[in-house]
Amino acid sequence: MTDAKPDPLAAFLIERFKHAALVAHYGHEDEDDPMQIAGIKAAERAAQGLDAMGPDGRRALVPLLDDPDWGIRAYAAGYLVRLFPERALAVLEEISARCPTAARMTACRMQIAHEQARLHL
């Protein structure tokens, strides 16, 4: 058995994504548009960094689907919905059904973004 060390760049990008998701989520919750936009842009940059690591790069976000923070879960699901539509949409639906208002709104925004992208394929 080998001791496989996680890729430090992937670990860094995952942490950046988590932080960005929290910033965007709390910006939405506080109705702070500049904060929300900053978080959204930072999450996108982190996801693009993972994508640049190869075809499996974005898969590094999968463990975030089980993160204890609903905002992080919602963002991870939104960024994984094309790779894992059944699992990601199930997470978004669960959040929409069970979570506090701000988390539901974040999940709803991710679901709408997915539907709009799907309609334009």
VENRA-V939794 format. One record per run of one state. SS is the DSSP state (H for helix, E for strand, L for the rest). FROM is the first residue (numbers start at 0). TO is the last residue. If there is no record, write none. Layout:
BEGIN
ss-><SS:SS>
from-><FROM:FROM>
to-><TO:TO>
END
This chain:
BEGIN
ss-><L:H:L:H:L:H:L:H:L:H:L:H:L>
from-><0:7:29:32:52:56:66:69:80:84:98:100:119>
to-><6:28:31:51:55:65:68:79:83:97:99:118:120>
END
